Amino acid sequence: MRSLEDWLTHQERVHPQSIDLGLERLERVLRRLDWRQPRVPVITIAGTNGKGSVAAYATAILQAAGHRVGTFTSPHLRDYRERIRIDNEKVDVAELLRAFERIEAACQGGDSVISLTFFEYNALAALLVFESAELDAWVLEVGMGGRLDAVNVVDPTVAVVVSIGLDHQEFLGATPEAIAREKAGIFRAGIPAVLGSAALPGVLEERARALGAPLKRLGTEFEFSRHGLRWSYRGSRWNLGDLPAPALVGDIQYANAATALAALEELVPRLEISSEAIGRGLGAVRLEGRFQSISAAGIEWILDVAHNPDAARVLAANLEARPLAGRTLAVCGILADKDAAGVAAELDPRIDEWWMATTGGVRGADGATLAGRMAPHLRTPVHIAADIESGCAAALAAAHAGDRIVVFGSFHTVAPALDWLEARARLPSGAVREYTVPPRIS
């Protein structure tokens, strides 16, 4: 039997393109597997930024309500199995391998061989694992776009678009409207469409109306209001007051949590979700790499996967909301196909010194190249690091007690930083996954 590492190596090589959007291959494999649409409620979540947070809130609240839930997200930080979770626990290796074997047999069977991309194997494995797990609900995060993303083979009970920004333009289009049109591909006739921002391209509403999909728009059909450290939500079914603050950091998280609630109330009455469960779930959410704070030897480390200008704007706002007496140093690693200049412009006022680090992989960017793209938009010193670990070490050497170090730019940046922090402190693997939830500033 192949090991998980062997399977992942095979899946990276078997298809001629790493990204090959389209549903035809998946649908053929699913027919060979005699797969059927899930009989339990499904929340499908798309968006440029924020979809991981919305998925985390929905999962945590469903769990707090006593429901068994399968959650599919991507990419992962350090363990592939993070992508497929049941009750927020990583999928069992043996179960995952069985799913891969079934998928491979279906690809090889029939009158022709079907080759799948790495992400397509991943998505299909999630569907098979969830199908056999006797769950109460599925929460599915779209990988890229929506219309042609592998997740879109599943018909949702409610479809969510959290945000629209410029990212993956080579696949989704060069304008917010074009990108929104692709993400609107997850909408279905008669199925509620939740829009998690008041500032979304009109094409999303147009597509929903054309399909007869009931609209739920933030600020119209659902809304939230803050009251110090508490907040309230009003939607189509729920009117909830005095909710605890979302566990994830940043003002945007109130909108993300409200968007999750707007989706979840569409699962009632099929699933019972009490106000007490909502409160417990909001406080239980943990999500690595989203303004994750770790304190070590008098230095605060902030780890964030922000990789485009919109996400960088949120990161800058979170840093501004947490003033400190010392300096803010940044270790930055951004993939070659991202808008590094736009990221620099958003974060320049919040960073006192930079280390531009080389990221690995086929989409990685050299630190010197990254510096060349970002430095013209920065006013503060810029250094070059051979890799993320070297950048972290150099930033730490320059830091003093009371400073903070922000490591950001990609999952490929945060993951090696976590590994480095563990190794330096001689901590057991996974130890730095604990969260220091900072105080909230109204």
N, C-alpha and C positions, 0 to 999 in steps of 0.2 A: 504494500500500500504506500502511495506517495505521502510524504510529510507535508505539512502546511507550507513550509518554505518551498518545497519542490512544486507544489501546485501554483503558488504565486509566481514563481519564476516562469513556469509554463504559460500562465495566463498573460504575463507581460510580453511574451514573444509570439504567441500563436496567431494574433491578428496583425495584418500589415500596418494598421494605423492605431496609435494609442487612443485617439478620439475619433469616433466614426458614428456621428449621431444618426439615429433612425430606429424604428421599432420593428422592422420587417424580420430581421434575424431573430430577435427575441421572441416574437410571436410564433415563428416557425418552431423554435425550440420548445416553447410552452405547449404548443399543440402536440408535439411528440411526447411530452410529459403528461399529457391529458390533464393539464392544470386548469383549475376553475377559479373564478373571481372569489375573493374572500367573503365569507358569510357574516363577518363581524364588521363593525364600523371602522372606517379608514380615514385618517386625516393626512392629506398630501400637502406639503409645504414647499413653496418655491420662493425665490427672492435673491437679490444680489447679496444682501447682508441681512443678518438677523434670523435666518431660518433655523439655524442651530439652536438659538436661544428659545424660539417659539416651540420647537420640538422638545426641548428639555423641560419647559414649563408644562406642556401638555402631558408628557410622560410622567412627570413627578406628581401631577394632580390626579391622573388616572390611577397611579399606584396608591396614592394616599387614600383614594376612594375604594381601594380593595380590589381593583381590576388588574388582570394580567395583561401586560402590554408589550408588544414587540416594537422596537424602535430601530429604524435604519437611517444612518447618517454617513456622511463622508466629507473630507477624507478622515484618516485617523492620525493620531499623534505618534504613538509608539507601538501600538499593537493592532494589527489588522482586525482583530476580533472586536475592537471598539465599535466598528461600523454596524455590527448586528448584535443587538442586545435584547434580552428578554428580562422584564422586570429590572431593567437597568444593569443587568449583569452580562458580561461579555459572553458571546455564544460559546458553547462547549466545542472544543476542537474536534472531537469525534463526530459530532452532529454536523459541523461545517464541512468536514471531509466527505461525509456521506452525501451531502448536497452537491459538492463538486463532482463526485463520481456520477451521480444521476445526471447532472448537466452535461458532463463530457460524453456519457453514453448516448444521450439524446442528440448531441452535436454530431456524433459519428454515425448514428443510425439513420435509417431512412434511405432515400434515393440519392442523397448528396450530403457532403460534409459541410457543416456550418461552423464558421470561425467567429468567436466573440471577442470583444475588447475586455480588458481587465475590469472595467467598471460594470460591463454587462454580466460577467460571471458573478461579480459582487452582488448586484441587484437581484439576479435570479436566485442566488444562494439564500438571500434574505427571504425571498418569497417562499421558497421551499421550507426553510427552517420555521418560519412563522406558521405556515400551513399545517405543519405537523405538531405544533406546540400547544394547540387548544387554547388560544388566546382570546381575550375579550375585546381587544382593539389593536389596531396597527397605527403607528405614526411614521410616515415616510417622508424623508427629506429629499427633494429633487437635487441631483448632482449639478447639472448645468442646464440652463434654459428651462424647458418644460415640455413643449410640444413633442420634441424628439428624444427626450431623456428616457432612459430605461425605466424609471419609476412610473412613467406615464402609461405603462401597460396595465396598471391597476386603476380601476374605477373608484374614485374616492366617495366617501359620504359627505365630505366637505373639503373644498379646495382653498388654499391660502396662498396669497402673494404678499410677502412682507414688505419688500422694498424693491426699487429699481435703480440701478446705477450702471455706470459704464465699466463693464468687465467682460472678458471673453468676446470682444467685438468681432474677432475673426470668425467666430462661429455663430454668434447671435445677432449681429448687425451693429452698425456704427452709431446709432442714435438710441436714446432712451425709449422712444416709441417702438423701434424695431425690436429691441430687447423685451419690452413689455408684451409685444405681440407673441413672441416665442413663449414667454412665461404664462400667458393666458391660455396656452394650449392644454393646461391641466384642467380647465373648466369643463363642465359637462352640463348638458341640458337638464334643467330642473334641480341641479345640485347647488347648494349655497356656495357662493364665492366670497371669501373674506379678503378685504383689502386692508393691510396693516399700516397704512400711512395715508395722511390726507393729501400728500403731494405726490401722487402717482400719475403717470400718463393716462390721458382719457381713453386710450385704446383698450385698457383693461375693463372699464365700465362698458364700453361699446360692445366688446366681445361677450361679456356676461349677459347683457341685455339681448343681444342677437340670439343667444342660446336659450334664453329664458331661465338663466341661472339667477336665483334670488341674491341680490347684492347685500353685503354687510360691510359698510365702509366705516373706518375709524373716523369719529367726529360726526357721523350721521346716524347710521343704524346701531352703532355701539360707541361708547365713549368712556373715558376715565377722568377722574379729578383727584388731585393730591391734597392732602391735609397734613402738613408737616411730614412725619415719617409714616403716616398711614395713607390709604387711598381708597377710592370707591370705583365701582364698575357698574355701568348700566348697559344692558344688551337687549336682545329680543326675548329672552326668557328670564334672565337673572338681573336682579337689582341688588348689588352687594355693597354694603358699606363697611368701613373700618377694617379693610384688608391689611395684612402685614406687608411691608415693603418687599419687593422681589429680592431674592438672595443675590442675584447677579448685579454687578455694579454699573451704575450709570443711569442718567435720566431716560435714555432710550429704552431701558428695560421695562419701564411702566407701559410703554406702547407695545412692546413685545409680549408682556404678560397679558395685557388686555386683548391682544390679537389671539393668543392661545385660548383665552376664555371665550371669545367670540366663536372660535371653532368648536370648543368643547361643548358649549350649550346646544349645538346642533346634534350632539350624540344622545341628548335627553329626549324621550324617556327610555331609549334602548338601554342606556347605562345610567345608573344612579350616581350622581356626583353632588355631595353635600357642600355647604358653605364651609364647614369645618375641614373637609378634605382639601378644598381649594386653599385655605389658609396654610394648612400643613405642607401642601405641595409647593406653594410659592416660596416657603422658607427652606425647603429641602433641596432645591436645585443646586447642582454643582456642575460646572462646565469648564474643563481645562482650557487654558489658553485664551480665555475671554476676560481680560483685565484681572488675571490671576495674580495674587499677591503672595510673596514668600519672603519672610524676614530671615536673614542669615548674617551673623557677626556685625550687627549694627547697620547693615545695608538692606534696604527694601528692594526686592526684585519684582518688577511687573512684567508679566508675560502675556502677550496678546498677538493673535494671529491676523490682525488687521493687515490687509494686503492690497487695498485699493483706496482711492481718495475719500470715498464716503466713510469707510471703516476708520481711516486715519482721522477723519474729522471727529468721530465719536471718541476715539482714543485721546485726542487732544483735549476734548471737553472733559473727559474723565480725569485727566492729569490736572487740568485747570481747577477742577472742583476739589482737588486734594493738595493744597499748597504745602510747601515744606521749606524749612530754613536753608537746606543744602541745595545742591545742583541736581539736575536730571541729565543723566548720561544715557545714550541710546546705542544699542547693538542692533543693526538693521540688516536683514537679509530678505530680499524681494526677488521673486522669480522674473526671468527675462521678459516674459510677455505681459508684465503688469506696468501700470502707469506710475513709475517711480518718481517722476517729476511732480506729479499731482500729489503724491503722498508727502513728498518733501515740503511742498507749499503749505499743506495743512498742519504739519507738525513743527515747522521751523520755530514758531514763537515759544514752544514748550520745551525745547531741547537745548542744553548748553554745550554738549560735545557729542560727536558721532563716531562710531566705528562701523564702517561698511564691510560686511562679511560676505564671503563667497558661499553660495548655496549649491548643494549637489544636485544630481539628477539631470535628465535631459533638458529640463526647463530652467535649470539653475542659472544664476548670473554671477559673474566674476565680481569680486569686491571692488576692483579698480574700475570696472565698467559701470558698476552701480554708483560709485562715487562720481564718475564723470557725468552721469545723468542727473544726480541729485544735488551735487555741490553748488551749481549755479543758482539754486533756489534756496540756499542756506546761508546764514550769516555767521555761523559758529564753526569751530574747528572740526575738520573731517579727517579721519584716519582710515586706513585700509587693513582688513584682517583676512588671513588666509582661509579661515573657516569660522563657524559660529563659536566654537569652543575658544579659539584664539581671541575672538572679539570679546567674549565674556571675560576672559582672563585679563585682557588689557584694560577693559573698562573697570574691572574690580581693582586693579593696581592703581588706577587713577582716582578712585573714589575715596571719600572720607566719610567718617561717621556722620549720619544725617543725610547723606546723598541717597538717591535712588537710581537704579539701572533698569531701563525699559528695553526688553528684548522683543522684537516684533517683526512682522512682515510676511509670515507664512507659517503653515504647519511645519514646513521643512526647516524653519528657524527655531520655533519654540521647542520642538521635540529634542534636538541635540542640546539645547540650553538646559532643559530639565535633566537630561542624562549627565551633563557636565556638573550641574549643581549637586546632584546625588553623589557623583564620584568624588568631587572635591571635599564634600562634607563626610565622606565615608558612610553615607546613609544606605539602608537597604533599598533595593529597587522599588520604586513607587512611593517612597517616603515623601517626596516633595509634592505629591499630588494633594496633600492637605492644603486647605485654603485658609488664608487670613482674610476674613471679610472685613474690610475697612469701615470705619464709621461713615455714615451717610451725611452729606451736607445738603440741606434744603436750598 
